[in-house]
C-alpha cells in the first residue's frame, strides 16, 4: 500500500513539474505579432507601439541604460535595469528588440547591478509587454 501511495505521489509531482516546464517553453515562442497594437496611426519619430520612442544610451561603467518616451504625453519610462554592453569575454552582447506595431519588447543581456534575487553572471532574455506606460515582465529565460 505504501508503494502505491508513493507511486501516485511521484506521478503527481512529475506531472506538475512537466506542466511547468512545458509552460516555460511556450514563452520562448513569443513573437511580435502576438502583441500587435490595434491602431495604425503612427506619430512622427515613433519606433515602438505607434507613439513611443525607445532610446538606449551608455550610462558609464560599460553599461547601457534606456528609456521609452510617450510622444503624446512626453512621459518618460526607464527600462527596468541597466545592462552590460557585453560580458567580460566580449560575447553575450546587450540586445533590445521591438517593433513599431507591437507592444512586446525583448531585452537580452546581463543586468549591470543585479539584486540578490538575480543570477550575477546570467545572460537572460526577458520578454516584456508594454501596457499602460509600464513594462510587465512576461518571461525571463536563461540563455547559454
MOQUI-V942832 format. One record per run of one state. SS is the DSSP state (a for helix, b for strand, c for the rest). FROM is the first residue (numbers start at 1). TO is the last residue. If there is no record, write none. Layout:
ss->{SS;SS}
from->{FROM;FROM}
to->{TO;TO}
This chain:
ss->{c;a;c;a;b;c;b;c;b;c;b;c;b;c;b;c;b;c;b;c;b;c;b;c;b;c;b;c}
from->{1;2;29;32;36;37;48;49;52;59;63;71;76;79;83;85;95;99;102;103;104;110;111;112;124;132;134;143}
to->{1;28;31;35;36;47;48;51;58;62;70;75;78;82;84;94;98;101;102;103;109;110;111;123;131;133;142;144}
